[in-house]
Amino acid sequence: MIVHSTRPTHSVPPHSALNGRDRGFWGGRWFSFNAAINGTLHTIRTQPNARIELTALVVVVLAGLYFRVSPLEWALLGLTIFVVLALECVNTAIEAVVDLVSPNYHPLAGVAKDAAAGGMVFAVIASLCVAAAIFGPRLVELFT
């Protein structure tokens, strides 16, 4: 008697995000790092606000060098800049997932996207407050 297996003779590769599991510790870290870089580059390529935020990063670094900000001020500026950029990536991810699961308009999809964008508004306002606190007095002194 011949017994046939019910398993397919070909294997279906797992989703690419799962491929890092069998690469060992360092291979998995490298896989994750590459995935994160791809996500970052996607955000920069597709989101005009991310490019504006990167331009702001350059302006802030140049201003920091010009005004010789303290190490603590650099830390605060760096933290603020990279939190804004990180939230831009999270906002992009939320928009992508919402578009994937709700290709047609749904009020809750709109709430999710609007709330993610609202988080960005809070982060940008906070970054403007940090910039005003650090550079405001120096600009006043420069122009008076």
PyMOL commands that set and color helices and strands:
alter all, ss='L'
color gray80, all
select helices_A, chain A and resi 16-22+24-46+48-67+71-101+107-143
alter helices_A, ss='H'
color red, helices_A
deselect
rebuild
show_as cartoon
